[in-house]
Amino acid sequence: MALNFDEFQKVVESAQQADAVKADLKRALRKVTAALGALQASLGEMEAVLADGYVSTPRTRKPRTPKAPGEGGAKKPGRPKKNA
């Protein structure tokens, strides 16, 4: 029985390509699974919002604290004046 190394090399190369394709498919499947999970969570939230008994709760804002006149603050908007 004579060994044909050309055919053996072709078989090895095709196996390596198949492994690469398999890894790419696994990576794509993980991305699709994560996207489907996020979609499922969003649909659950949307279903809760669209339910008949849903009442939105307004957010409470912290009141602003006025700054003292000598206390520095943010810079004035705009371009600085020329000193020439």
C-alpha positions as CSV (number, residue, x, y, z in Angstrom):
1,M,0.0,0.0,0.0
2,A,1.5,3.2,-1.1
3,L,1.0,6.4,0.9
4,N,-0.1,9.4,-1.0
5,F,1.0,12.4,1.0
6,D,-0.7,14.9,-1.3
7,E,-4.1,13.4,-0.5
8,F,-3.2,13.1,3.2
9,Q,-2.3,16.8,3.2
10,K,-5.6,17.8,1.6
11,V,-7.5,15.8,4.2
12,V,-5.6,17.6,7.0
13,E,-6.2,21.0,5.5
14,S,-9.9,20.4,5.0
15,A,-10.1,19.2,8.6
16,Q,-8.4,22.4,9.8
17,Q,-10.8,24.5,7.7
18,A,-13.7,22.6,9.1
19,D,-12.5,23.3,12.7
20,A,-12.2,27.0,11.9
21,V,-15.7,27.1,10.4
22,K,-17.0,25.2,13.5
23,A,-15.3,27.8,15.8
24,D,-16.8,30.7,13.8
25,L,-20.3,29.0,14.0
26,K,-19.9,28.6,17.8
27,R,-19.0,32.2,18.2
28,A,-21.9,33.4,16.1
29,L,-24.3,31.1,18.0
30,R,-23.1,32.6,21.3
31,K,-23.8,36.1,20.0
32,V,-27.2,35.2,18.7
33,T,-28.1,33.5,22.0
34,A,-27.1,36.6,23.9
35,A,-29.1,38.8,21.6
36,L,-32.1,36.5,22.0
37,G,-31.8,36.7,25.8
38,A,-31.7,40.5,25.7
39,L,-34.7,40.5,23.3
40,Q,-36.6,38.2,25.6
41,A,-35.9,40.5,28.6
42,S,-37.0,43.5,26.6
43,L,-40.2,41.8,25.6
44,G,-40.9,41.0,29.2
45,E,-40.4,44.6,30.3
46,M,-42.6,45.8,27.4
47,E,-45.3,43.4,28.4
48,A,-45.2,44.7,32.0
49,V,-45.5,48.3,30.7
50,L,-48.4,47.5,28.4
51,A,-50.3,45.7,31.2
52,D,-53.6,47.2,32.2
53,G,-52.6,47.7,35.8
54,Y,-49.3,49.4,35.1
55,V,-48.8,52.9,36.7
56,S,-45.7,54.8,36.0
57,T,-43.8,56.2,39.0
58,P,-42.4,59.7,38.5
59,R,-38.7,60.1,39.3
60,T,-37.8,62.3,42.2
61,R,-35.1,64.9,41.5
62,K,-32.7,66.2,44.1
63,P,-33.2,70.0,44.6
64,R,-30.3,72.1,43.3
65,T,-28.2,73.8,46.0
66,P,-27.5,77.4,45.1
67,K,-23.9,78.4,45.1
68,A,-22.5,81.3,47.1
69,P,-21.4,84.3,45.0
70,G,-17.7,84.0,45.9
71,E,-17.6,80.2,45.5
72,G,-16.4,79.7,41.9
73,G,-18.3,77.7,39.5
74,A,-18.3,76.6,35.9
75,K,-16.5,78.8,33.3
76,K,-18.6,81.1,31.2
77,P,-19.4,79.7,27.8
78,G,-17.9,81.2,24.7
79,R,-14.5,82.2,23.4
80,P,-12.1,84.0,25.7
81,K,-11.4,87.7,25.1
82,K,-8.1,88.8,23.4
83,N,-5.6,90.5,25.6
84,A,-3.8,92.3,22.8
